[in-house]
Structures are given as C-alpha cells and as structure tokens.
Amino acid sequence: MISCGQKDYNCPIEVTLGAMGGKWKCLVLWHLQDSIRRFAELRRLIPGITQKMLTQQLREMERDGLIIRKVYAEVPPRVEYSLSEHGETLRPILWAMCKWGVQHAKRIEATIVHEEPRLMPQQADIVAYLQGQAQQGA
C-alpha cells in the first residue's frame, strides 16, 4: 500500500496512472516533449479536448510537478507550458506507449493515416536519454 496525501494506492502503477493517466494527460505530455507550447496551440493539437478540461489537466500536472507553467507579464498575457525535469522522466514511457500503439494498430489492421515521425524516438534518442539518466544517478 502506498499513501500519497489523502489517497491510498495498491501498487506503483496506480500512482503512475494517477499522475499521467486518463484520456488527456498523456496527449498533453506527448505534445510538450518536443516543444514549449501555449494553451491555444495545445488545444489545436488535441482535437476534442475542451478548454475547461485542458485547463484542469494542466493544473493537475503542474501541481504534480510534471509540467512548468511560465507566465509572461505582457499584454495580452502570454503563458507557456513545458515539461519539468520530473516530467522529462516520463519520456521513455511516452515513447514506449507510442511504439506499442503503432504496433497494436498494425496488428489489428488499423489504417494509420498519419504517423508522427517528428515525435517517434530513434534508437539513438533512447540510448542518449538513458545514458544521461545513468550519469545523473551515478
């Protein structure tokens, strides 16, 4: 049993799903992995998400330390979102989910209209990321 604040979890996967689970959080994290994004840009990249839901998901992920919200003192106000250092640790999970999703779609003979090659990790990306993580842990 894992107690986090007022919530109890039966296993670590529940903790992970609490932080990045649901229909929208992984999609937001996916689009933040390659670039700093503004609210309207995220909304365009994630068809079907409402303004209210995107706001809620961004607030939860900011609270959990997965993303950084940067507000610029400008008129009109400009707000940008990016992955935090802690959020960056989700990158291999997102890559694995992407790879599995493509393989699963092919397995069930789904038609892949548009793969996102700009976000598909290359073997070198994964190796470099893991080496960086190993050096930080040493």
JORA-V28386 format. One record per residue. N is the residue number from 1. RES is the residue in one letter. SS is DSSP state (h for helix, s for strand, l for the rest). PSI is psi in radians with two decimals (999 if undefined). NEAR is the number of other ideal C-beta (glycine too) atoms within 8 Angstrom. Layout:
# JORA-V28386
((N:RES:SS:PSI:NEAR) (N:RES:SS:PSI:NEAR))
This chain:
# JORA-V28386
((1:M:l:2.40:5) (2:I:s:2.18:10) (3:S:s:2.13:7) (4:C:s:1.78:8) (5:G:l:-2.11:4) (6:Q:l:0.12:2) (7:K:s:2.39:7) (8:D:s:2.44:7) (9:Y:s:2.55:12) (10:N:l:-0.39:6) (11:C:l:2.85:7) (12:P:h:-0.48:7) (13:I:h:-0.63:6) (14:E:h:-0.68:10) (15:V:h:-0.79:11) (16:T:h:-0.83:10) (17:L:h:-0.57:8) (18:G:h:-0.62:9) (19:A:h:-0.67:10) (20:M:h:0.12:12) (21:G:l:-3.11:8) (22:G:l:3.11:7) (23:K:l:-0.54:4) (24:W:l:-0.54:11) (25:K:h:-0.78:13) (26:C:h:-0.63:11) (27:L:h:-0.72:11) (28:V:h:-0.85:16) (29:L:h:-0.71:16) (30:W:h:-0.77:10) (31:H:h:-0.32:12) (32:L:h:-0.22:15) (33:Q:l:-0.42:9) (34:D:l:-0.09:6) (35:S:l:2.68:5) (36:I:l:2.38:6) (37:R:s:2.64:12) (38:R:s:2.86:9) (39:F:h:-0.91:11) (40:A:h:-0.61:6) (41:E:h:-0.76:8) (42:L:h:-0.73:15) (43:R:h:-0.70:10) (44:R:h:-0.62:6) (45:L:h:-0.34:8) (46:I:l:1.42:12) (47:P:l:2.43:3) (48:G:l:-0.33:3) (49:I:l:2.36:10) (50:T:l:2.84:5) (51:Q:h:-0.75:6) (52:K:h:-0.79:6) (53:M:h:-0.74:9) (54:L:h:-0.75:15) (55:T:h:-0.81:9) (56:Q:h:-0.79:8) (57:Q:h:-0.73:13) (58:L:h:-0.73:14) (59:R:h:-0.76:8) (60:E:h:-0.76:9) (61:M:h:-0.56:15) (62:E:h:-0.76:11) (63:R:h:-0.67:6) (64:D:l:-0.01:7) (65:G:l:0.33:7) (66:L:l:-0.49:13) (67:I:s:2.84:14) (68:I:s:2.32:9) (69:R:s:2.06:9) (70:K:s:2.12:8) (71:V:s:2.24:7) (72:Y:s:2.39:8) (73:A:l:1.34:4) (74:E:l:2.86:6) (75:V:l:2.09:3) (76:P:l:2.74:4) (77:P:l:2.51:8) (78:R:s:2.25:8) (79:V:s:2.31:10) (80:E:s:2.58:10) (81:Y:s:2.48:15) (82:S:s:2.88:10) (83:L:s:2.43:12) (84:S:l:3.05:10) (85:E:h:-0.70:5) (86:H:h:-0.70:7) (87:G:h:-0.57:14) (88:E:h:-0.49:8) (89:T:l:-0.22:8) (90:L:l:-0.18:11) (91:R:h:-0.86:10) (92:P:h:-0.56:10) (93:I:h:-0.77:9) (94:L:h:-0.73:12) (95:W:h:-0.78:11) (96:A:h:-0.71:8) (97:M:h:-0.70:9) (98:C:h:-0.85:13) (99:K:h:-0.78:10) (100:W:h:-0.73:8) (101:G:h:-0.75:8) (102:V:h:-0.80:11) (103:Q:h:-0.72:8) (104:H:h:-0.74:8) (105:A:h:-0.73:9) (106:K:h:-0.67:9) (107:R:h:-0.68:6) (108:I:l:0.22:6) (109:E:l:0.64:4) (110:A:l:2.71:6) (111:T:l:2.09:3) (112:I:l:1.84:8) (113:V:l:-0.69:3) (114:H:l:1.84:4) (115:E:l:2.66:6) (116:E:l:1.40:7) (117:P:l:-0.47:5) (118:R:l:-0.40:5) (119:L:l:-0.13:9) (120:M:l:2.14:10) (121:P:l:2.46:9) (122:Q:l:2.78:6) (123:Q:h:-0.71:6) (124:A:h:-0.63:6) (125:D:h:-0.79:9) (126:I:h:-0.78:11) (127:V:h:-0.80:8) (128:A:h:-0.73:8) (129:Y:h:-0.85:10) (130:L:h:-0.65:9) (131:Q:h:-0.70:8) (132:G:h:-0.71:8) (133:Q:h:-0.71:9) (134:A:h:-0.68:8) (135:Q:h:-0.65:7) (136:Q:h:-0.63:6) (137:G:h:-0.33:5) (138:A:l:999:4))
